[in-house]
């Protein structure tokens, strides 16, 4: 059985790391889209406009297929990559971590910087509530009113709630079902023959 779950954070969380006068403020956010990532970055740049750097990394999608790490002017690989590494080691997706740095006047060197960004990111993750979500498939079902009982019985068998239902002579509803159950559900609905089922 393939894995149809993924891990993300339930709500925003914060972390902090200090070294040699430099302060690293870490902010973790649950995100679904690049637009959400941009909105959080924009807000942090406004809120902490006097900070030297806003390094970040994010991973998006249940399959973790969209990701980025940004050093925001720090030496290459010392900011975004260590943050990204912490997302990977915590096995998180749909998560953005931004680490805001206030320079304390003493240079930390490349390894010191990388360690600082890594530790700040880790602290934010440690303060976050991590949740496991299922990868769901969505379907739209269209059927005549007289088929309603058959459809509802299948929904009950799979413990599903109808989404956006329209109950008239012609009925329509949507369902979200975890991926590992989706083929069995599709077949059960298709067996009714009087119901049209389409993936969304």
N, C-alpha and C positions, 0 to 999 in steps of 0.2 A: 504494500500500500504506500503510494507516494505521500509525502508530507504536505498537508494543506493548511499549515498554521505558520504564523510569523510572530515575531516579538517586536513590540514598540513601547513607547512610554505613554502613560495615561494622561499626563498633564505636564505643564512646564515645570522645570526644576532648575535650581541654581547650585553652583559650586564655586570654590575660591582656592587660590594657591598664591602664596607670597614668597618671594625670594630676593634678597639683596635690595630691598626697597621697591622692587617691581611688584605690581599687583595684577593677578590674572583672574578676571571675573568670568565665570563660565555660565552660559545660559543654554538649557536644553529645551527644545520645543517638539511636540508632536506635529508633523506636517504631512500633507498629502500631495501637494503640488509645488512646482517651481515658484508660482506666484505667491504662495504662502511663505516660502523661504525668503523671497525678495522683500515681502512686507515686514517680516521680523528683522531682517538685516537693516532695512531703512529705519525702522523704529529705534533699534539699538544705536545706530549711528547718530540719530537725533539725541537720544537720551544720554549717550556717552560721547558727545561730539569732541570733547577735549582729550580723549584717549588716543594713544599713538597707533594702535593696531586693532583691527577687528577680524581675527582669523576665524575661519569656519570650515565645517565639513557637513555634508548631509548624505543620506542614503534614502532613496524612495522606491516604493513598489514592493509587493510581497516577494518577488524574485530578486530584489536588490539590484535591479538593472539600471537604475539612474543614480549616479553619485558624483560628488565633486568635492575637492579639497582646495582651499584658497589660503595662501600665506599672507595676503594683504600687506606686502612690503617687507615682511620678515625674510631672512635668508631662506632660499629655496628648500622646501622640505622640513622646515623647523616648526611651522605653525599648523597648517591645514592637515598635513599627513599624519602627525601624531594624534590629532583629534579624530580623523577618519579611522585610524587604527583602533581607537577606543570603542567606536561604534561597532567595528567588526568584531572585536574581542567580546563585546557584550551581546553580539548577535542581534543587533537592532536594525530596524528599517523604519521608514516613514518618520525619521528623526533628524532634526537639525541641531547641531551644537555650535554656538558662537563663543569664542573666548576673547574678551576685551582686555587689552593690556595697557596698563599705565606704567610707563618707564620710570625706574627708580634711580637712574643715573649711573648704575654699574652694569657693564656688559656681562651677559651670562654665558656667551659663547654658544656655538651651534648645539652642542649636546645639552647644555643647560637650558636653552630655550625649548628644545624639543621635549625635554623632561617636564618643564613647567607647563607647556600646553597640554601634554598628555595627562599630567596629574590633575590639572584644573578640570579637563573634560571628564576624567574618571570620577572626580568628586561630584560633578553635576549628575552623572549617571547613578552614582551611589545614593544621591538624594531623590532620585526619580522612582516612581512606581512603575514597574515593568509589567506589561500585560501581554497575554498571548491572544492573538486574534485568528479567526479562520479566513482562508481565502474563499470567497463566495462567488457563485455563479448566479446571475439574475435572469429570470425568464418572464415573459408576458404570456398569460393564458387568456384566450378568447373563446367563449362558448355561449350556447343558448341557456336561457334561464332554467329549462327543465333538466339540464345536466348538472345544476348547482350541487346537489347532494353528493354526486359521484366525485366532483372536484374537491369538495370540502372533506370528504372521507380521506382522499389521498393526502391533502394538506395535514389532516390530523395524524395520519400514519407517520408522516415525516416530521411532525411537530413544527409545522411552519405557520406563520401568520401571514394573511394576505396583505399586500402593500398596495396603496392607491386603488382600492377596489371601486368598480362601477357595476352596480347591480340593476340592470333593466331587463328588457326582453333579450337584448344582447349584453352579455356580461363580460367584464374584463378585469383582470387583476395581475399583480406582479408578485413574484416571490424571490427571495434570496436564499440559496441553499449552499451549504459548504461543498467545496469542489469534489471531495471524495464520495459524496452521496448523489452528485448531480446526474450521473448516467442512469442510476437506478430510478431516480425521480422522473427523468425525461421519458424513460421507457414506460413507467407506470401511467403517465399522462397520455403518452402516444397510444397506449392500448385502449384508451376510451374512444378513440377515433372521432368522436364528436367535438373534441377540444383541439383548438389550434395552439401550438406552443412555439414560441420563438425566443431565441437568446437575445439579451439586451447588451 
